[in-house]
Amino acid sequence: MGSIQTPETVRVKPSSAGALVRSVLLAYGVPSDNANLVAEALVLADLRGVDTHGINRLPSYINRVEAGVLNPNPMLEFQMKTPVAALLDAKNTFGPIAASLAIDKGIEIASTYGLAIIAVKHSNHYGMASTYLSRAIDQGYAAFAFTNASRSMPPWGAREPLLGTSPFAVGLPGGEKGDFILDMSPSVAARGKIRKAARRGESIPEGYALDEYGRSTTDPDAALRGVVLPIGGPKGSGIAMMMDIFGGLLTGAAFKGDVVDMNKNMSDPQNVGHWFLVFRPELFLDDKAEYFSRMDDLMKAVRSCEKAEGVKRIFTSGEIEAEKQIVNGRDGIEYTKGEVDTLHALAEKAGCKERLESIE
């Protein structure tokens, strides 16, 4: 791809990032409470270093609103299937809205019955899965968050894309030693990471993807025309299929490759499906104190294992992201100048005065 220059970057106040997102969404008819849910989800992703699912997603979301395939303000209600199971028809609204409401409903039910299963159909891309795990954890609950996605990855051994890079995500509240949050793509790299490389004019590592002819490539544009590869070969392929079963097949949403690609098809709704299990983590123990004590014991045991050669520190799942959230909340979120310019242009188009404020 030739010589690559490091793009100019700026550190932005998280509060201004949220304010810009909210103002744009309000301008496109999203009610204030729901605009807050989307803004919180996108900014949290950037704070935790998952910038493939941060505020740079906003322009593509708005493009779909303008195309009439993403509904900014539907009337939503849950259909109770049993006392502990509910279905939400998201009516093509923003994924972060549907997912946040689903988690909140799960917490409400689990507060009475100890657990809840919430399914969502007719939704859209919901961003960083750990957003919804954190939402449950903040209220003292544990959660699984499953979703499916548009086809971008072949089943192991194939070259045709059929499965999505649908994340497997589970989170449990911790005690003094922190929470456990596992949010992992079944692919070697998320397509969002490849799109980011293409946007910044960067190459991608060998082993991320195949081009449209089934050949390994380090060109992100060629990768986007081809397929990403499953992590661990058949293991990643199996996880992706499981996510399609839970997120799509069981919920009544699209599945088997029929989820619409949000960046390629502007004529049809995505029909993404989500599936959540929310539960009290101390359900089978004597009380919360015993649960938190056991969680702390596990965290300490993992982190204190004898290190392999060259390893300076052992991390538990979600620990790196939690530390990034603290640093970025204090020092600002890093964006390229090009990304800032794009978001400012979107705000201007929407008639909004908000801008991303840099931290000097």
N, C-alpha and C positions, 0 to 999 in steps of 0.2 A: 504493500500500500504506500511505499515511499516513506520519506522521513516524516515523523509525526512530532508536532510541536505541542508542548504541554499547554492546555488552555488556561487562560487567565481566570482566576477564581476570586470569589468574595464570600466572606462569612456574614450570614444574615441572621437578624434577630428572629427566633422562633415565633414570637408573638406577631411580628409583621407578616410572616409567612401564612399564619392562620388567618389573619385579618384579610389578606389579599384573596385567599381561597374563599372565605365566607362572602366577601363582597361580590365576587364574580358569580357565585352560586345564587345569591339573592337576586342579582340582576337577571338571571335566567329562570326565575320563578320558583326556586327551591325555598320552602319555608325556613324560618330562622333556626328552629330546633334541629331540623334535618341538615341544614347547611353546616351547623356546628359539628354534627356527627361525621360528615365527610371531611371537613377541615381537620378535625382531631385525628382521624385515621391517617390522612396523608402526611401531616406534620410529624406524627409519632413515628411513621416509617423513616422519615428523614432523620429524626433525632436518634433513632436506633441504628442508623447506618445502612438501612435497607432502602437506599435512594432510588432503586428501580421501581419502587411502589410509592414514592413520595409525591410532592406537589407537581413534579414534572408530568404526572399523569393527567393533570387537570385539563390541558388543551384537548387531549383525545376524548375525555369524558364530555367536554362541552361540544366537540364536533358531533358527537352522537345525539346530544340534546337538539342541536340545530338540525340534524338530519331526521328528527322525529322518531328515533328508535330507542331513546332513553327518556323515560317519563320523569320530569322534575318534581311532580307533585301529585302522585296518585293517592287515593284513599285506601289505606291498608288495614287489614284486620286478620287475626289469627283464627284458624278453624281448629277447634279442639277435637282430636281423634280419640284420646283417652284422657284421664285426669293428668297424666304425665307426658303426653305427646301432643304436639301442635304443629300445624302446617301453615306457612305464610306464603300466599301468592304475592310476590313482590311487584307484580304488574309493571315490570321493566324499569323500575327505579334504580338509583345508584346502589351498587353492591354494599358499600359501607353503611348505608341507611338500613337496608334489609338485614344485614348481618348484626348490626348493633341492636336493632329492635329484637331480633331473634335471641341474642344472648341475654338481653334484659328480661325477655319473657321466660327464658330458661331459668334464670335466677329467681324470678317470682315463683315459678312452680316448684323449684327445688327447695325453696325456703319452707314449703309445706311438706313435700313428699320426699325430700332428700335427693332427688334426681329428676332430670327432665330431658326429653329428646325433642329438638325443634328442627323441622325440615323447611327448606325454602326453595321455591321454584320461580321461574320467570324473573331471575335476578340478572345482575351484571358483574363484571370484574370487581372483586371486593378488596383488592389491595393486599396488604400484609396480613397474613392469617393471625399472627400473634397480637394484632390489635384487639381481637375479640377474646383471646386468652387473657390478656391484661385486664380487659373490662370485667371478666369474671373474677380474676384473682383479686382485683381491688375491692371486691365485695366479699372476699373470703371463700370463693368457690373455685373448683377445678373445672376444666373443660377440654373437650376435644373439638376442633374446628376443621371440618373437611369441606372442600369445594372441588368442582371440576372446572375444566378450562377448554379452550378451543384446541383443535388438533395441531400439534407441533413436534411430536415425538413418536417414533415408530415403536411398536412392540418389539421386544428383543429378537433380533435376527431379521427384521424387516427393514426396508428403506422407505416405506410409505408412512407418512405421518397419520396417526389415528388417535393417539392418546394425548392428553394435555399435560403440561408441567404443573400438575395440581398438587399443592403442598399438603404434606402430612403434618398436623400441628396438634400439640397437647401441652397444657400448662397447669401447674399446681402451685398454690401459694406456699412460700417457705417461711421460716422463722428468721432468726438472726443471720443465717448464712445465705439468705436470698431465695428467690423463686426459681422454679424449674420451668423453662419454656423451650420446647423443641418445636421449631418451625422449619421444615426442610422440604426442598423441592425434590421430586423423584428424578430430576434431570441433573446432569453434571453442572449445568448453569441455566438459570432462568432466562427465558427469551428477553425479559426486560433488561437483563445485564448486557445481552448482545445488542439490543436496541440502543442502550446507553453508549456502548463502544462505537456503534455506527454514527450516532449523533455527535460524538466527540472526535471522530476521525481516528479512532484507535483500533488496533488489531485485537483479536481474541486468542487465548491459548489453544494450542493443539489439543484435540480431544473433546472440545466443547460441542462440536457440531459437524454435520456433513453438508456439502452443498447439494444443489438440486440433482446432481448426477450420482450422489452417494459417495462422494470423495471427501476425505477429511479436509477442513479448511480453517484458516486463521483470519479470513476476511468476513467481518460481521454482516456485510450486505449479502454475500454469497450464502452465509449461514441462515439468514432470514428467508432466503429463497428455498432453503433446504430443510433440514431437521436438526433438532438438538438431540443429544444422546442420553439415555438413561444412566443414572448413577449405579454402579455395581452390576451393570448388565441386566440379567433377568430379575434381579432384586428390585431395581428402580422401576422396571417395566411392570412388575407385579404390584408395587405400591401405587403407580399411576392408574392401573386398572381398578384397584380397590377404591381409589378416590372417585373414579367415574361411576362405580357402582353406588357408593354412598351419596355422592353429590348429585348425580344425575338420574341413574336408574331408579333408585328408591324414592326419590322426591317427586318424580313426575316431570323433571326438567329434561333438557336435551342431554343425550349421551351418545356413546359409540362414534365419536367424531363429529356430532351434529351441533355442538356449541359454536355459535357464530364468532368468527375472528373480529374483534372490536376494531382492528386497524385496517382490515381489508374489505369488510362488508359493511357498507353504510346504509343498506336497504332493509335489513332485518334485525329484530331484537336478538340479543345474545342467547337468552334463556339459559343462563348459568344456574346451577343448583348448589345449595349449601346444606350441610348437615351438622348439627351441634349436639353434643351431650354435655350437660352441665350437672355437676353433683357436689355434695358436701364431702370434702376429702376425709373428714373424720368419721364418716358414716359407719364404718365397721370397727372403730376403735372406741375406747371409753370416753374420750373427750378431745377437744382441740389441742389441749396442752400435750397430750401424748402424741398426737399427730405431728405437731411442730417439732417436738423433741426428736422424733424419729427422722423427720426430714433433715434437721440440722446434723444428726449423726451421719446420714448418708452423704450429705454435701461435704462434710469434713473428711469422711473416709475417701471419697473420690479425689478431692483436691490434695490430700496428703499422701497419695500413692507415690512410691519411688519412681522418679522421672527417668524416662529413656534418655539416651545420650543426645545432647543438643537441645533438650526441652527445658525451658526456663520456668514454665508455669503450667499447671493443669487447670483447665477451665471446665465448668459445668455448663450444660446447655442454657443459652440465654444470658450467660454472665458477661460475655464480651459486649453484646448489644446493650445490656443494662448500664455498663460503664460508659459506652459511647453516648447513651442518652444523657447521662450526667454531664459529660464534657461538652457535648453539642448544645445542651440547654444553657450552659454557662458561657461558652465561647462563641456560640453561633453555629448555624448549619452552613456547610460549604456548598456553593453552587458555582457553576461556570458562568462567565459573563454572558455567554450565548443563551444559557438557560434562563438567566434573569431577564434578558431582553425579550425572550419569547413570552414569559409570564407577564411582563409589563405591557407588551403589545396586546395580550389577551385582555388584561384589565382595562386598557384604554378602549378597546373595541366594545367592551361591556359598559363603558361609561363610568368606570370606577376610578376613584382618586387614590386608592391605596397602592403603595409601592413597597417592595422589599427593602427594608432598612438594614444597612450594613453595620457591623460592629467594628468600630475603629480600633 
